[in-house]
Amino acid sequence: MNVRFRSEREDWVQAMLAAGMGCAVMPEFLPRYAGVVLRLLIEPEVDRTISLVTVAGRRYSPAIKALIQLAKSYHWGLA
């Protein structure tokens, strides 16, 4: 693969895509600019690991408690 441009700014990448300046691999549910077309990547399969890390023994604020419970209750599509 010959990478010509890299950016952490999705808006810059999408502006270049909308101008017809290439292709990109981006999250499926990212809001898309007008003129940017979604094509699903089937092969190779892409996956990632997401971790929620906390400090052992630390008291959690109500917001952090709610986030942890939400993460535990969400079906992450694991086999």
N, C-alpha and C positions, 0 to 999 in steps of 0.2 A: 504494500500500500504506500502510495506517495502522498503524505500529508503536507498540504500547502499552508494550512491555517489552523490554528488551535485557539480556543478561547473558553473561559469559564462563563462568559456572558452569552446566555441563550438568545437574547435579543439580537446581538451582533451576528451570530451564526444564522439565525432565521432570516435576517435582512439579506445576507449573502445568498441564502438558498432561494429566497423569493426573487432575487435578481438573476437567478439561473447560474450561479457561480459554483455549483457542485452538489454534493450530497453529504449527509451527516447521519450519525447514529445518535438519537436523542430519546428521552423518555416518551413512552406512548401517550401519556395523559397530559403532556405539557401543552398549554394553550398555544395554538399555532397561528402564525401570521397568515393573512390572506395571500394566496399564491403558493403556500408551502403545502405539498401533498404528502400524506402519510402512506408509507408502504411497510407492511409488517415484515420483520426479519424472522424468517422461519428456520433457516440453517445458516450458520451453526446456532444452536440454542444458547441464549444468553441468560445467565442468572447472577445473583449477587447475594452476599450475606449482609444482613442488617443486625446490628447489636445494640442493645440498650444496656448501658453500664452505669452502675451506681457505686457509691462508697459504702462499704460494709459498716453497719453500726450507726450510720448517720440518720437522723430523723428527717422524714420527708415532709415537705410542705403539702397542703391539700392539692395543689395543682400537680405536683410531681406524683403524688399517690394516684390521682385520677389518670395521669398519663401511663403509669405502670399498669394499672388495671385495664386500661384500654388496650395497651399492647398485648397483655396476657389474654384478653378475650377475643382479639382479632384473629380470624382464620387466615393464616399467612400462605395458604396453598401448599403446605408441607405434606409430603406423602405419608 
